[in-house]
Amino acid sequence: MQQLTLKAARVNAGYGQAEAAKLLNVTPKTLSFWENGKRFPTVDMVAKICELYHVCYDDIIFLPKASLKEN
C-alpha cells in the first residue's frame, strides 16, 4: 500500500474531521494540528487512529502533504 497522509487516511476511511475527532475523543482542532504536522499524536492515540482508519502505522505519514517532496 502507498503511504497516506493522516488526512488522506481519514478521508479514505469515510470520516469528516469532526466525526473522526469525536470518535477519537479529541477536539477537531487537535486532529487538525495532527493532520497539518503542527503536533503529533501519542503512541496510544496512533494505535486508535490506525484502528479507526483501518490502516497500519507504516502506511501513515504524519506530515502534511505540502511538506512531502515528489519522487
N, CA, C and O atoms as a CHARMM CRD file, in Angstrom:
* protein
*
  284
    1    1 MET  N      0.84400  -1.18900   0.00000 PROA 1      0.00000
    2    1 MET  CA     0.00000   0.00000   0.00000 PROA 1      0.00000
    3    1 MET  C      0.88700   1.24800   0.00000 PROA 1      0.00000
    4    1 MET  O      1.91500   1.30000   0.67500 PROA 1      0.00000
    5    2 GLN  N      0.47000   2.23000  -0.75800 PROA 2      0.00000
    6    2 GLN  CA     1.17200   3.51200  -0.77400 PROA 2      0.00000
    7    2 GLN  C      0.91700   4.23900   0.53600 PROA 2      0.00000
    8    2 GLN  O     -0.17600   4.15000   1.09600 PROA 2      0.00000
    9    3 GLN  N      1.91400   4.95400   1.02700 PROA 3      0.00000
   10    3 GLN  CA     1.73600   5.68700   2.26700 PROA 3      0.00000
   11    3 GLN  C      0.77400   6.84500   2.05700 PROA 3      0.00000
   12    3 GLN  O      0.73200   7.46000   0.99200 PROA 3      0.00000
   13    4 LEU  N      0.00300   7.12300   3.09900 PROA 4      0.00000
   14    4 LEU  CA    -1.00500   8.17500   3.07300 PROA 4      0.00000
   15    4 LEU  C     -0.71700   9.20300   4.14200 PROA 4      0.00000
   16    4 LEU  O     -0.17700   8.87800   5.19900 PROA 4      0.00000
   17    5 THR  N     -1.07900  10.44800   3.86700 PROA 5      0.00000
   18    5 THR  CA    -1.05100  11.43100   4.93500 PROA 5      0.00000
   19    5 THR  C     -2.15800  11.07500   5.91700 PROA 5      0.00000
   20    5 THR  O     -3.06500  10.31100   5.59100 PROA 5      0.00000
   21    6 LEU  N     -2.07900  11.62400   7.09800 PROA 6      0.00000
   22    6 LEU  CA    -3.11000  11.36300   8.10600 PROA 6      0.00000
   23    6 LEU  C     -4.48000  11.80400   7.59300 PROA 6      0.00000
   24    6 LEU  O     -5.47600  11.11200   7.80600 PROA 6      0.00000
   25    7 LYS  N     -4.53100  12.93900   6.92600 PROA 7      0.00000
   26    7 LYS  CA    -5.80500  13.42300   6.37600 PROA 7      0.00000
   27    7 LYS  C     -6.33300  12.46600   5.31300 PROA 7      0.00000
   28    7 LYS  O     -7.52200  12.14400   5.31100 PROA 7      0.00000
   29    8 ALA  N     -5.47000  12.00900   4.41500 PROA 8      0.00000
   30    8 ALA  CA    -5.90400  11.08700   3.36600 PROA 8      0.00000
   31    8 ALA  C     -6.41400   9.78100   3.96200 PROA 8      0.00000
   32    8 ALA  O     -7.39100   9.21500   3.47100 PROA 8      0.00000
   33    9 ALA  N     -5.76600   9.30000   5.01200 PROA 9      0.00000
   34    9 ALA  CA    -6.22300   8.07400   5.67200 PROA 9      0.00000
   35    9 ALA  C     -7.62100   8.27700   6.24900 PROA 9      0.00000
   36    9 ALA  O     -8.47400   7.39500   6.14900 PROA 9      0.00000
   37   10 ARG  N     -7.85500   9.45200   6.85600 PROA 10     0.00000
   38   10 ARG  CA    -9.18300   9.76100   7.40600 PROA 10     0.00000
   39   10 ARG  C    -10.23200   9.81800   6.31200 PROA 10     0.00000
   40   10 ARG  O    -11.30200   9.22100   6.42900 PROA 10     0.00000
   41   11 VAL  N     -9.91900  10.53800   5.25000 PROA 11     0.00000
   42   11 VAL  CA   -10.87600  10.68400   4.14400 PROA 11     0.00000
   43   11 VAL  C    -11.16100   9.32900   3.50300 PROA 11     0.00000
   44   11 VAL  O    -12.31400   9.01700   3.20600 PROA 11     0.00000
   45   12 ASN  N    -10.12800   8.52400   3.28900 PROA 12     0.00000
   46   12 ASN  CA   -10.31000   7.19000   2.70600 PROA 12     0.00000
   47   12 ASN  C    -11.17400   6.29300   3.58600 PROA 12     0.00000
   48   12 ASN  O    -11.86600   5.40500   3.09000 PROA 12     0.00000
   49   13 ALA  N    -11.12700   6.53500   4.90600 PROA 13     0.00000
   50   13 ALA  CA   -11.94500   5.74600   5.83100 PROA 13     0.00000
   51   13 ALA  C    -13.38400   6.25700   5.87400 PROA 13     0.00000
   52   13 ALA  O    -14.24800   5.63800   6.49500 PROA 13     0.00000
   53   14 GLY  N    -13.64100   7.39100   5.21000 PROA 14     0.00000
   54   14 GLY  CA   -15.00500   7.90300   5.11400 PROA 14     0.00000
   55   14 GLY  C    -15.43100   8.81300   6.24900 PROA 14     0.00000
   56   14 GLY  O    -16.62600   8.98600   6.48800 PROA 14     0.00000
   57   15 TYR  N    -14.47200   9.39800   6.95200 PROA 15     0.00000
   58   15 TYR  CA   -14.79700  10.26100   8.08700 PROA 15     0.00000
   59   15 TYR  C    -14.51500  11.72300   7.77800 PROA 15     0.00000
   60   15 TYR  O    -13.51000  12.06400   7.15500 PROA 15     0.00000
   61   16 GLY  N    -15.42200  12.57600   8.22600 PROA 16     0.00000
   62   16 GLY  CA   -15.14500  14.00200   8.25100 PROA 16     0.00000
   63   16 GLY  C    -14.27900  14.28200   9.46500 PROA 16     0.00000
   64   16 GLY  O    -14.16100  13.44600  10.36100 PROA 16     0.00000
   65   17 GLN  N    -13.67900  15.45400   9.48900 PROA 17     0.00000
   66   17 GLN  CA   -12.77200  15.77400  10.58500 PROA 17     0.00000
   67   17 GLN  C    -13.48800  15.79700  11.93300 PROA 17     0.00000
   68   17 GLN  O    -12.97100  15.26100  12.91400 PROA 17     0.00000
   69   18 ALA  N    -14.65700  16.40300  11.99500 PROA 18     0.00000
   70   18 ALA  CA   -15.39600  16.48600  13.26200 PROA 18     0.00000
   71   18 ALA  C    -15.80300  15.10100  13.75600 PROA 18     0.00000
   72   18 ALA  O    -15.70100  14.80400  14.94700 PROA 18     0.00000
   73   19 GLU  N    -16.26100  14.26200  12.84100 PROA 19     0.00000
   74   19 GLU  CA   -16.68600  12.90500  13.21500 PROA 19     0.00000
   75   19 GLU  C    -15.51100  12.07500  13.72100 PROA 19     0.00000
   76   19 GLU  O    -15.61900  11.40000  14.74500 PROA 19     0.00000
   77   20 ALA  N    -14.39700  12.12500  13.00900 PROA 20     0.00000
   78   20 ALA  CA   -13.21800  11.36400  13.42500 PROA 20     0.00000
   79   20 ALA  C    -12.71500  11.85200  14.77500 PROA 20     0.00000
   80   20 ALA  O    -12.35300  11.04900  15.63500 PROA 20     0.00000
   81   21 ALA  N    -12.69200  13.16900  14.96300 PROA 21     0.00000
   82   21 ALA  CA   -12.24600  13.72700  16.24300 PROA 21     0.00000
   83   21 ALA  C    -13.11400  13.22400  17.38500 PROA 21     0.00000
   84   21 ALA  O    -12.60700  12.85600  18.44500 PROA 21     0.00000
   85   22 LYS  N    -14.41400  13.21000  17.16800 PROA 22     0.00000
   86   22 LYS  CA   -15.34000  12.73300  18.20700 PROA 22     0.00000
   87   22 LYS  C    -15.08200  11.26300  18.53400 PROA 22     0.00000
   88   22 LYS  O    -15.06200  10.87700  19.70300 PROA 22     0.00000
   89   23 LEU  N    -14.88500  10.45300  17.51000 PROA 23     0.00000
   90   23 LEU  CA   -14.63400   9.02500  17.72300 PROA 23     0.00000
   91   23 LEU  C    -13.29300   8.77100  18.41400 PROA 23     0.00000
   92   23 LEU  O    -13.12900   7.77600  19.12100 PROA 23     0.00000
   93   24 LEU  N    -12.33800   9.67600  18.20300 PROA 24     0.00000
   94   24 LEU  CA   -11.03400   9.55800  18.85100 PROA 24     0.00000
   95   24 LEU  C    -10.98800  10.26300  20.20000 PROA 24     0.00000
   96   24 LEU  O     -9.98500  10.20200  20.91100 PROA 24     0.00000
   97   25 ASN  N    -12.08700  10.93300  20.54200 PROA 25     0.00000
   98   25 ASN  CA   -12.20600  11.65100  21.81300 PROA 25     0.00000
   99   25 ASN  C    -11.18300  12.79000  21.92600 PROA 25     0.00000
  100   25 ASN  O    -10.56300  12.99300  22.97000 PROA 25     0.00000
  101   26 VAL  N    -11.02800  13.52300  20.81800 PROA 26     0.00000
  102   26 VAL  CA   -10.19600  14.71600  20.78900 PROA 26     0.00000
  103   26 VAL  C    -11.00300  15.82200  20.10900 PROA 26     0.00000
  104   26 VAL  O    -12.05000  15.56000  19.51700 PROA 26     0.00000
  105   27 THR  N    -10.51900  17.04100  20.19700 PROA 27     0.00000
  106   27 THR  CA   -11.20000  18.13900  19.52400 PROA 27     0.00000
  107   27 THR  C    -10.83600  18.14200  18.03600 PROA 27     0.00000
  108   27 THR  O     -9.77600  17.65100  17.64900 PROA 27     0.00000
  109   28 PRO  N    -11.72200  18.69800  17.20800 PROA 28     0.00000
  110   28 PRO  CA   -11.36500  18.83200  15.79100 PROA 28     0.00000
  111   28 PRO  C    -10.07800  19.63900  15.59700 PROA 28     0.00000
  112   28 PRO  O     -9.31600  19.38100  14.66500 PROA 28     0.00000
  113   29 LYS  N     -9.83800  20.60600  16.46900 PROA 29     0.00000
  114   29 LYS  CA    -8.61600  21.40900  16.37300 PROA 29     0.00000
  115   29 LYS  C     -7.37900  20.53800  16.59800 PROA 29     0.00000
  116   29 LYS  O     -6.38000  20.68300  15.89400 PROA 29     0.00000
  117   30 THR  N     -7.44600  19.63600  17.57600 PROA 30     0.00000
  118   30 THR  CA    -6.33100  18.72300  17.82700 PROA 30     0.00000
  119   30 THR  C     -6.07300  17.85000  16.60900 PROA 30     0.00000
  120   30 THR  O     -4.92600  17.67800  16.19400 PROA 30     0.00000
  121   31 LEU  N     -7.13000  17.30200  16.04000 PROA 31     0.00000
  122   31 LEU  CA    -6.97800  16.46000  14.85400 PROA 31     0.00000
  123   31 LEU  C     -6.39400  17.27700  13.69500 PROA 31     0.00000
  124   31 LEU  O     -5.55500  16.78000  12.94400 PROA 31     0.00000
  125   32 SER  N     -6.83100  18.50400  13.55500 PROA 32     0.00000
  126   32 SER  CA    -6.28300  19.39100  12.52800 PROA 32     0.00000
  127   32 SER  C     -4.78700  19.62200  12.73400 PROA 32     0.00000
  128   32 SER  O     -4.01700  19.60400  11.77300 PROA 32     0.00000
  129   33 PHE  N     -4.37900  19.83800  13.97100 PROA 33     0.00000
  130   33 PHE  CA    -2.95100  20.01900  14.27200 PROA 33     0.00000
  131   33 PHE  C     -2.16200  18.78300  13.86300 PROA 33     0.00000
  132   33 PHE  O     -1.08200  18.90200  13.28400 PROA 33     0.00000
  133   34 TRP  N     -2.68400  17.60900  14.15600 PROA 34     0.00000
  134   34 TRP  CA    -2.00700  16.37100  13.76400 PROA 34     0.00000
  135   34 TRP  C     -1.90500  16.26800  12.25300 PROA 34     0.00000
  136   34 TRP  O     -0.84900  15.92900  11.71800 PROA 34     0.00000
  137   35 GLU  N     -3.00500  16.56000  11.56300 PROA 35     0.00000
  138   35 GLU  CA    -3.02900  16.43200  10.11100 PROA 35     0.00000
  139   35 GLU  C     -2.10600  17.44000   9.43000 PROA 35     0.00000
  140   35 GLU  O     -1.60900  17.18400   8.33300 PROA 35     0.00000
  141   36 ASN  N     -1.87800  18.56700  10.06600 PROA 36     0.00000
  142   36 ASN  CA    -1.02500  19.60500   9.49000 PROA 36     0.00000
  143   36 ASN  C      0.40200  19.56500  10.01600 PROA 36     0.00000
  144   36 ASN  O      1.20600  20.43600   9.68400 PROA 36     0.00000
  145   37 GLY  N      0.72600  18.57400  10.82600 PROA 37     0.00000
  146   37 GLY  CA     2.08000  18.40400  11.33400 PROA 37     0.00000
  147   37 GLY  C      2.49500  19.43300  12.36700 PROA 37     0.00000
  148   37 GLY  O      3.68600  19.60000  12.63000 PROA 37     0.00000
  149   38 LYS  N      1.52500  20.12800  12.95900 PROA 38     0.00000
  150   38 LYS  CA     1.84500  21.11800  13.99200 PROA 38     0.00000
  151   38 LYS  C      2.06100  20.44900  15.34600 PROA 38     0.00000
  152   38 LYS  O      2.78800  20.96000  16.19800 PROA 38     0.00000
  153   39 ARG  N      1.43100  19.32000  15.52600 PROA 39     0.00000
  154   39 ARG  CA     1.59000  18.47800  16.71700 PROA 39     0.00000
  155   39 ARG  C      1.48100  17.03500  16.25200 PROA 39     0.00000
  156   39 ARG  O      1.04900  16.75400  15.13400 PROA 39     0.00000
  157   40 PHE  N      1.88100  16.12900  17.13400 PROA 40     0.00000
  158   40 PHE  CA     1.82400  14.71700  16.78100 PROA 40     0.00000
  159   40 PHE  C      1.09900  13.93200  17.86600 PROA 40     0.00000
  160   40 PHE  O      1.24500  14.23600  19.04900 PROA 40     0.00000
  161   41 PRO  N      0.32400  12.93300  17.47900 PROA 41     0.00000
  162   41 PRO  CA    -0.41200  12.13400  18.46500 PROA 41     0.00000
  163   41 PRO  C      0.52700  11.26200  19.29500 PROA 41     0.00000
  164   41 PRO  O      1.63600  10.93800  18.87000 PROA 41     0.00000
  165   42 THR  N      0.06300  10.89200  20.47800 PROA 42     0.00000
  166   42 THR  CA     0.81600   9.97800  21.32900 PROA 42     0.00000
  167   42 THR  C      0.79400   8.57500  20.70600 PROA 42     0.00000
  168   42 THR  O      0.00800   8.29500  19.80100 PROA 42     0.00000
  169   43 VAL  N      1.65200   7.72500  21.19900 PROA 43     0.00000
  170   43 VAL  CA     1.71100   6.35100  20.70100 PROA 43     0.00000
  171   43 VAL  C      0.36000   5.65600  20.88300 PROA 43     0.00000
  172   43 VAL  O     -0.10500   4.95500  19.98400 PROA 43     0.00000
  173   44 ASP  N     -0.26200   5.84700  22.03400 PROA 44     0.00000
  174   44 ASP  CA    -1.57700   5.24000  22.27600 PROA 44     0.00000
  175   44 ASP  C     -2.61300   5.74600  21.27500 PROA 44     0.00000
  176   44 ASP  O     -3.44300   4.98000  20.78500 PROA 44     0.00000
  177   45 MET  N     -2.55300   7.04900  20.97700 PROA 45     0.00000
  178   45 MET  CA    -3.51300   7.63000  20.04500 PROA 45     0.00000
  179   45 MET  C     -3.25300   7.14600  18.62100 PROA 45     0.00000
  180   45 MET  O     -4.19400   6.95900  17.84900 PROA 45     0.00000
  181   46 VAL  N     -1.99900   6.94600  18.27400 PROA 46     0.00000
  182   46 VAL  CA    -1.68000   6.41300  16.94700 PROA 46     0.00000
  183   46 VAL  C     -2.34200   5.04900  16.76600 PROA 46     0.00000
  184   46 VAL  O     -2.88200   4.75500  15.69900 PROA 46     0.00000
  185   47 ALA  N     -2.30200   4.23000  17.79000 PROA 47     0.00000
  186   47 ALA  CA    -2.94800   2.91200  17.72000 PROA 47     0.00000
  187   47 ALA  C     -4.44700   3.05300  17.48700 PROA 47     0.00000
  188   47 ALA  O     -5.02600   2.29800  16.70600 PROA 47     0.00000
  189   48 LYS  N     -5.08100   4.01500  18.15900 PROA 48     0.00000
  190   48 LYS  CA    -6.51800   4.25300  17.97900 PROA 48     0.00000
  191   48 LYS  C     -6.81900   4.75600  16.56800 PROA 48     0.00000
  192   48 LYS  O     -7.80400   4.35200  15.95100 PROA 48     0.00000
  193   49 ILE  N     -5.96600   5.63300  16.07100 PROA 49     0.00000
  194   49 ILE  CA    -6.13900   6.15900  14.71000 PROA 49     0.00000
  195   49 ILE  C     -6.04600   5.02300  13.70300 PROA 49     0.00000
  196   49 ILE  O     -6.88300   4.91300  12.80700 PROA 49     0.00000
  197   50 CYS  N     -5.03900   4.18600  13.84600 PROA 50     0.00000
  198   50 CYS  CA    -4.85900   3.06000  12.93000 PROA 50     0.00000
  199   50 CYS  C     -6.07000   2.13700  12.94900 PROA 50     0.00000
  200   50 CYS  O     -6.52600   1.67900  11.90200 PROA 50     0.00000
  201   51 GLU  N     -6.57900   1.87100  14.12400 PROA 51     0.00000
  202   51 GLU  CA    -7.75600   1.00600  14.24800 PROA 51     0.00000
  203   51 GLU  C     -8.97500   1.65600  13.59900 PROA 51     0.00000
  204   51 GLU  O     -9.69900   1.00200  12.84800 PROA 51     0.00000
  205   52 LEU  N     -9.20200   2.92800  13.88200 PROA 52     0.00000
  206   52 LEU  CA   -10.36500   3.62800  13.33900 PROA 52     0.00000
  207   52 LEU  C    -10.30300   3.73500  11.82100 PROA 52     0.00000
  208   52 LEU  O    -11.31100   3.53600  11.14200 PROA 52     0.00000
  209   53 TYR  N     -9.12700   4.04800  11.28500 PROA 53     0.00000
  210   53 TYR  CA    -8.97800   4.25800   9.84600 PROA 53     0.00000
  211   53 TYR  C     -8.66900   2.97600   9.09000 PROA 53     0.00000
  212   53 TYR  O     -8.59800   2.99300   7.86100 PROA 53     0.00000
  213   54 HSD  N     -8.48500   1.86800   9.79500 PROA 54     0.00000
  214   54 HSD  CA    -8.17700   0.56300   9.18600 PROA 54     0.00000
  215   54 HSD  C     -6.89600   0.61500   8.35300 PROA 54     0.00000
  216   54 HSD  O     -6.85300   0.16500   7.20800 PROA 54     0.00000
  217   55 VAL  N     -5.86400   1.17200   8.96300 PROA 55     0.00000
  218   55 VAL  CA    -4.54900   1.24000   8.32300 PROA 55     0.00000
  219   55 VAL  C     -3.48500   0.81300   9.32100 PROA 55     0.00000
  220   55 VAL  O     -3.71300   0.82000  10.53100 PROA 55     0.00000
  221   56 CYS  N     -2.33200   0.44600   8.80600 PROA 56     0.00000
  222   56 CYS  CA    -1.18700   0.12200   9.65200 PROA 56     0.00000
  223   56 CYS  C     -0.37600   1.39500   9.89200 PROA 56     0.00000
  224   56 CYS  O     -0.40900   2.32700   9.09000 PROA 56     0.00000
  225   57 TYR  N      0.33700   1.41700  10.98300 PROA 57     0.00000
  226   57 TYR  CA     1.18900   2.56200  11.30400 PROA 57     0.00000
  227   57 TYR  C      2.13100   2.89700  10.15100 PROA 57     0.00000
  228   57 TYR  O      2.32500   4.06800   9.82900 PROA 57     0.00000
  229   58 ASP  N      2.70700   1.88900   9.54000 PROA 58     0.00000
  230   58 ASP  CA     3.66200   2.08800   8.45300 PROA 58     0.00000
  231   58 ASP  C      3.03200   2.70800   7.21200 PROA 58     0.00000
  232   58 ASP  O      3.74400   3.19700   6.33500 PROA 58     0.00000
  233   59 ASP  N      1.70400   2.69200   7.12900 PROA 59     0.00000
  234   59 ASP  CA     1.00900   3.24000   5.96700 PROA 59     0.00000
  235   59 ASP  C      0.68000   4.72400   6.11500 PROA 59     0.00000
  236   59 ASP  O      0.22200   5.35200   5.16000 PROA 59     0.00000
  237   60 ILE  N      0.90900   5.29400   7.30600 PROA 60     0.00000
  238   60 ILE  CA     0.56000   6.68600   7.55100 PROA 60     0.00000
  239   60 ILE  C      1.81200   7.55300   7.61900 PROA 60     0.00000
  240   60 ILE  O      2.80400   7.19900   8.25600 PROA 60     0.00000
  241   61 ILE  N      1.73800   8.68400   6.95400 PROA 61     0.00000
  242   61 ILE  CA     2.79000   9.69100   7.03400 PROA 61     0.00000
  243   61 ILE  C      2.24400  10.79100   7.94400 PROA 61     0.00000
  244   61 ILE  O      1.23000  11.41400   7.63200 PROA 61     0.00000
  245   62 PHE  N      2.90700  11.02400   9.04900 PROA 62     0.00000
  246   62 PHE  CA     2.42800  12.02800   9.99600 PROA 62     0.00000
  247   62 PHE  C      3.00100  13.40900   9.68700 PROA 62     0.00000
  248   62 PHE  O      3.53300  14.09000  10.56400 PROA 62     0.00000
  249   63 LEU  N      2.88000  13.80300   8.42800 PROA 63     0.00000
  250   63 LEU  CA     3.30100  15.11900   7.97800 PROA 63     0.00000
  251   63 LEU  C      2.24300  15.64900   7.01400 PROA 63     0.00000
  252   63 LEU  O      1.54100  14.86200   6.37800 PROA 63     0.00000
  253   64 PRO  N      2.12200  16.95000   6.89800 PROA 64     0.00000
  254   64 PRO  CA     1.16600  17.48300   5.92100 PROA 64     0.00000
  255   64 PRO  C      1.63500  17.19300   4.50100 PROA 64     0.00000
  256   64 PRO  O      2.83800  17.13500   4.24400 PROA 64     0.00000
  257   65 LYS  N      0.71000  17.01400   3.59400 PROA 65     0.00000
  258   65 LYS  CA     1.02100  16.68400   2.20500 PROA 65     0.00000
  259   65 LYS  C      1.94300  17.72500   1.57400 PROA 65     0.00000
  260   65 LYS  O      2.82500  17.37400   0.79000 PROA 65     0.00000
  261   66 ALA  N      1.75000  18.99300   1.90400 PROA 66     0.00000
  262   66 ALA  CA     2.54500  20.06200   1.30000 PROA 66     0.00000
  263   66 ALA  C      4.03300  19.94700   1.64200 PROA 66     0.00000
  264   66 ALA  O      4.87600  20.47500   0.91700 PROA 66     0.00000
  265   67 SER  N      4.35600  19.26600   2.73300 PROA 67     0.00000
  266   67 SER  CA     5.77100  19.16500   3.13000 PROA 67     0.00000
  267   67 SER  C      6.47400  17.97500   2.47100 PROA 67     0.00000
  268   67 SER  O      7.68700  17.81600   2.60900 PROA 67     0.00000
  269   68 LEU  N      5.72500  17.15200   1.76600 PROA 68     0.00000
  270   68 LEU  CA     6.31100  15.96700   1.13200 PROA 68     0.00000
  271   68 LEU  C      6.85000  16.33700  -0.24100 PROA 68     0.00000
  272   68 LEU  O      6.20500  17.06400  -0.99600 PROA 68     0.00000
  273   69 LYS  N      8.02100  15.83800  -0.55500 PROA 69     0.00000
  274   69 LYS  CA     8.61400  16.09200  -1.86800 PROA 69     0.00000
  275   69 LYS  C      8.21100  14.99000  -2.82300 PROA 69     0.00000
  276   69 LYS  O      8.09200  13.82800  -2.43500 PROA 69     0.00000
  277   70 GLU  N      8.00500  15.35900  -4.06000 PROA 70     0.00000
  278   70 GLU  CA     7.69400  14.37400  -5.09400 PROA 70     0.00000
  279   70 GLU  C      8.96100  13.60100  -5.43100 PROA 70     0.00000
  280   70 GLU  O     10.04300  14.18200  -5.51400 PROA 70     0.00000
  281   71 ASN  N      8.83100  12.29700  -5.62400 PROA 71     0.00000
  282   71 ASN  CA     9.98000  11.46700  -6.01100 PROA 71     0.00000
  283   71 ASN  C     10.10200  11.39900  -7.51200 PROA 71     0.00000
  284   71 ASN  O     11.01000  10.74700  -8.02800 PROA 71     0.00000
